[in-house]
Amino acid sequence: MISNSKSGKTVSIFDDENQMLKFLVEKWEDIAHKGIERRGFFTVGLSGGKTPIVFYRKLDEWENKSSFWKKTHVFLVDERFVPYDNEDSNYRMLRETLLEKIPIPKENIHPITTEKGSLEDSAKEYEEALKSFFKVSKGQFPNFDLILLGIGEDGHTASLFPGGKALSEHHRLTAAVVLDEKRHDRITLTLPVINHAEHVIFFVTGANKAPVLRNIIAGDNPSLPASLVQPESGKPLFVIDREAGSQLYA
């Protein structure tokens, strides 16, 4: 593992996948402990996509942690506006790779409702659910213990895309994201929610992500949404493999 800190970001690069996953699980456990000590439970926002699947499966192997799962509340960072059984549903992926395999109470799982009403209705309902759970008033934002993010080749994170209207949302907790005909519309947490988290971890793998990671970490390109993730509590942590980090610190 190589660790470095640059442009206000902490970066850990791994050659070995098992060591990378072990590091992530240890971070998860440490943050969970602190969250439970702070308020009696641990809150985490999880992302979809293919990259985190291997990590979610690793969490399933987290031994003797049933007491932690009972105090863990899982939220989604974003969701495609499709039914839960759709192959593109983030909730379906999380359910199949993690949630069905761990002793977490059903009431501790907080999906984004997508099977009734409109896209905007879904975004508003999720916002109200967040306000209720975190007990936040108007003008306040939830304080997640951990938000786990990925990065797309275009620099998007969550469902915050370059040039998208959601990037300029500074008051709401969620946003409805309308995309083109080739992509599902989505519901996403907004930047203020992400930046109010105690800990933000980017998990990124693959050589195809190397150019955009260079621009985000070394160049700090403000046109890329992932560059706008700047937690108030400290630096975001980038956990990446050697391929994704191949253009850094050259």
Beta strands, then each sheet from edge to edge (+ up, - down):
strand 1: 2-6
strand 2: 9-14
strand 3: 42-46
strand 4: 72-76
strand 5: 78-80
strand 6: 109-110
strand 7: 146-149
strand 8: 174-177
strand 9: 186-189
strand 10: 199-204
strand 11: 237-241
sheet 1: 1+ 2- 11- 10- 7- 3- 4- 6-
sheet 2: 5+ 9- 8+
end
